[in-house]
Amino acid sequence: MSLKTVTWALALTGAVLYLLCIAYGLTNPAAGHMREFLMIALPGFEWLTPKGFGIGLLKSFLYGALIGLVYVPIYNGLARRLGN
C-alpha cells in the first residue's frame, strides 16, 4: 500500500465526513446529539462558529491522516511477514 495515497485518501475522507455531519446537524435541528458528538470527538470544536468549524475540519483531516500514517506501515509489515 502506498503511504502517501492512503494517508491522503483517509484525511480527505475524514474532512468529507465532518462536512456531512455539519450538514446533517444543520438540516436536522432536533438531532442535537450531533453537536455533542462533535464536541466530544473534536476537542476545541464549537457549534456554528467560524473558529469551531475550522478547528473541526482541521482535526477531522488530521485524524484521518494519522490513521493512514499508522495503518499503512502496520499493514505493509504484516503483508511482508505473512507473505501476502
Secondary structure, DSSP 8 states (H G I E B T S, - for coil): --HHHHHHHHHHHHHHHHHHHHHHHHH-TT-THHHHHHHHHSTT--TT-HHHHHHHHHHHHHHHHHHHHHHHHHHHHHHHHHT-
